[in-house]
Amino acid sequence: MKQSWTLTKFRIMLAMRNRAFLFFGVIIPVALLFLFAAIFGRGGGRAVAYVLASILAMTVMGSFWGLSQQLVIFREQGILRRFRLAPAGAGAMLASSIFSNLVLTLPAVAIEMALARWVLHMPSWGNLAGVFVMVTLGGATFATLGLVVASVANSMMETQVINQLLWLAFMLLSGVTVPLPTLPAWLQTVALYLPATYLVTGLQRALLDSAGPSQLGAEILSLGGSTLIAFFISRQIFRWEPEEKLPSSAKTWTLAALIPFLLLGMWETRDGQRRAQARSIFRSTYEAPQRKQQNKPAPDAPAAPAPPAPGSGVRPE
């Protein structure tokens, strides 16, 4: 544990010296928060909370992209070889990646929530315990999935191809950029098998319905289970040297990291509760205010002027 914490502090120092981290980890999510709020947050305070859930999920999922590329760069540049000389194994190295990512992600999440509450006038904080659990578990899940990708990919080019394909699915199908209830039914079914979907819906429930950890059991179980499995896999196939190659049989084991979401996806496909919850939150956020505005009685028309009294000499218009 001491070795992991030492490596964690070192990784945090490296990240703080990197201007790209500040730009992509803090500035871009904040800019997207205001952009999305201007476009999709005009339905009132709940709409701002709905947008915030997507931005928080996007911020948390950034660890998937960032850690996978960072680890491959470290391996190609021989930096991992130097870490190998330290009295720390692969487990400590991977754990430090997850811990440092969480330490760097939480301040960005706090900034986004503060801006949404005090600048964009989000009506409430939601359930902060639920938000914290979802952010922490989500960050650990996508960090470990990124470590699996880094362990499988043999070069930066392979890493970018895998990342772009998975990132596109996460962004478009999970509800981050396109609300889940607005997707065709068959795409909603596909989304039930993606880890990002459970992060987004969990954050939406915590922010909009004030759902606490005890009410987010499915999300916690799926994200936590995937974190443990993905960490175990990445530790088994971790490579220090760029010359080391993985056999094809080892790569197929990486699919085991998705087992919790495959099982939960099959359950949700049969039960349908996830889609019903997402639809209920979406309707209460956007459709209900519109119906209320449409049903609002129109203001009374101005009364017609009274006709002039007979013999007043005033000619009616």
N, C-alpha and C positions, 0 to 999 in steps of 0.2 A: 504493500500500500504506500509506503514511504517513497519507493521508486516511482510509482505512478504519479504521486503528487509532485515530485521533483520535475519529472518530465512535463507534467501539466503546466507548471509555472513557466518552464522554458518555452513551451508552445504558445502560451499566452503572450509572452514577451515578443516572440517572433511575429505574432499576428498584429500586435499593437504597433509594430514598426512598419507594417505593410499598409500603405495608403489605399490599396485596392480593397482591403477588408473593410475599412471605414466607408468607402464609397458604396460597395455592393452590399455590405452588411447593415448599414444604418441609413445612409442618405437615400439610396434607391427605394427601400421599403417605405420610408416616410413620404417620399415624393409620390409613390403609388397610392399611399393612403389618401392623400389629398386629391389625387386625380380620380380615384375610384369613388371617393365621397362626393366629388363634384358631379360625377356622372350617375352613380347608382344610389347615392345617399340622400337624395332630395325628398324621400318619402317620410322624413321625420327622424326622430332619434333612434328608433329601432333599425332603420335602414343604415345608419352609421355603424351600429353594432354588428349588423350583418356584414358590412364591408370590412370592418375590423377583423372579424373572424377569418376572412380570406387572406388578409394581409399578414396576420399572425401565422397562419399556416404556411404562407409563402416564405416568411422569414425563417421559420423552423425548418422547412424542407431545404433551405439553402445549404444546410450542413451536408446533405446528400451529395450535392454537386461539389462543394468546396473541399470536403475531406477526401473524396475519391481522387480528385485532381492533385491535391497537395501530397498525398501519400505516393502517388505515381511519380511526381516530380522529385520528391525526396529519394525515391529508389533509383531513378535514372541519373540523378546528379551525385549519387554516392553518399548522400546525407544519412540514409538509413544504415549504411555501413559503419558510420561513426557512432550512431546510437547503439549499434550492436556491440561495440567495445565496452560500453557501460554495463554495469552489473544489473541489467534489466532485460527481461525476456520479451517475447512478442505480446504476451498478455498485458504487461505493463505499458508497452508502447501503444497498443490499441486503446487501452483504458484511458490513457492520457489524452488521446485524440477526442474521445467522447467527453471527458470532463472539461477540457479546455473549450470545446465547442459550446457546452452548456453555460459555462461561465461567461463566454462572450455573447451568447444569444440572449440571455435574460435581461441585460440592460437595454438592448434594442427593443425587446418586447415591452419593457416598462415605459420606454419613451413613446412608443406607438400608442399604448393604452392611455398615457397621460394626455397626449395630443388629441386623441379621440374624445376624451372626457371633457377637457377644459377648453379646447379650441373648436372642435366640431360638435360639441354639446351632446355627446352620447348621454342618454338619460340616467344610466347607472353603470356601476362597475361589473354587474353580473355576479357570478359566484367566483371570487378570486381563488379559492382553493381548487375549484374545478379547472379554472384557466391554468393555474400553476402546474397541476398534475398533467394536463394535456400537453402543455408546452414542454415540460421536462421529459415525459415519456415519448412525445413526438420527436423531440430533438435527439434522444438516445436511439430511437428506432431508425430514423433516417441517417444518422451518423453511422450506425452499424451497417446499414444497407450500403452506404457509400464505401465503407471499408471492405465489404464483400466485393464490390465492383473493382476497387483498387487491387485487391488480391487476385482477381481473375484476369484483369486486363494486362496485356504484355507491354503496352506502350501508351503514350498519351493519346494517340490517334484512336486506339480502341476504346479508351476511357471516354473520350468525347462522344464517340458514336453511341455507346451504351447509355451514357448520361442523357444525351439529347432525346433518344427514343423514349426512355423512361420518364424524363422530365416533361416531355410533351403530353404523355398520357396522364401524369399526375396533375398538370396544370389545366387540361381541358376537360377531363372526365370526372374529377373528384369534387367539383363545386368551387374551386378556387377562383377561376375566371368566369365560368359559365355556371349559373345555379343548377344544381342537380335536378330539381323538378322540371326544368325547362328542356332537358335532354329527351330524345326519343326513348321509349320504354326499353328497347334492347341495349342502348348505351347505358341506361341506368343500371341494368343488370350487370354489365361489364364493370361499371364503377364499383359495385359491391365487392369486387375482388381486389381492389387497390388499397394499399395502406393509407394513401393520402385522403381517401374518402372518410375514413374513421377519425382522422385528425380534424378535418374540416367540420364534420357534423358534431364531433365532441366539443369543439370550440364554440360552434353556434349554439349548442344547447347550454353551455356554461355561461355565455354572454347574454343570450336572449331569453332563456328560460330559467336562468339561475340554477342550473343543474350542478350538484356537488359531486365529489368523487364517488359517493355511494350510488348515485344514479347513472354513472358513466361506466358501469361494469363491463359492458361489451367492448367499449373503446379501450379501457385500461387493460383488459385481458388480451386483446389482439395486439396492441402496441407493445405491451410488456413481454408477451410470448415471443413476438418476432424479434425483439431486442436480444433476448437471451439466445435464441437459436442463431441469429445472424452473427452475434459476437463469437459464439462457439465455432461457427464455420470459418469466419475470418481468421480466428486464431489458428485453426488447423491448417489453413492453406496460405497463411501469411508468408511472404517472401522478402528477405532482406536484400538479395542481389538481383539486378536486372537480368542476369544470365540464367537464373533459375526459371524453369518452365513447368507449368502445371500439366499433368496428364488430363486427357479429356474426361476420364471418369471422375476426377476431382471436381471439375467444373459443373458437372450435373448435380453434385451435392448442394451447390449454391441455391438451387431451387427450393431446398428445404426451408430457407428463410421465409418463404411465402406461405408455408403450411397454415399458420394461424389465420391468414386472410382467405385462403382457399376454403378452409372449414367454415369460417364465419360468413364468407360470401355465399356458400351453399345454403347455410341456415337462413340468411337474410333473403335469399331468392325465394325460398319456400314460405318464410314468415311474412316478409314485406314490411316489417316494422320500421326499418331504417328509412325507406323511401317515404313512408307515411309521416314520420317525424320531420324529415326534410321538407316535405310538401306543406305540412302544417306551419312550420316556421316561416317558410317563404310567403305563404298566403297571409299570415298575420302581419308580416312586415310590409308587403307591397300591395297585395290585392285588397285587404280589408280597408286600409286608408282610402284607396281609390273608390271603393263602393260607398264608404261613408261620405266622401265628398260628392259623389254623384247623387246620393239620396238626400243631400242637404236641401231643404226647401229654398226656392228662389226668393229673393227679397220682393216685398210687395211692390206692385207697380204704382207709380205716382197717381194720385186721384185726379180725375178730370175736373177742370175748372167748372164751377157752378154757372148755369146760364144766367144772363143778366135779368134783373127784375123787370117786369112789364112797365113801360112808361119811363124807364130810366134814361132813355135816349142813347143807350150804348148798343151798338150793333154787334150781334154775336159774330165771332170769327168762324 
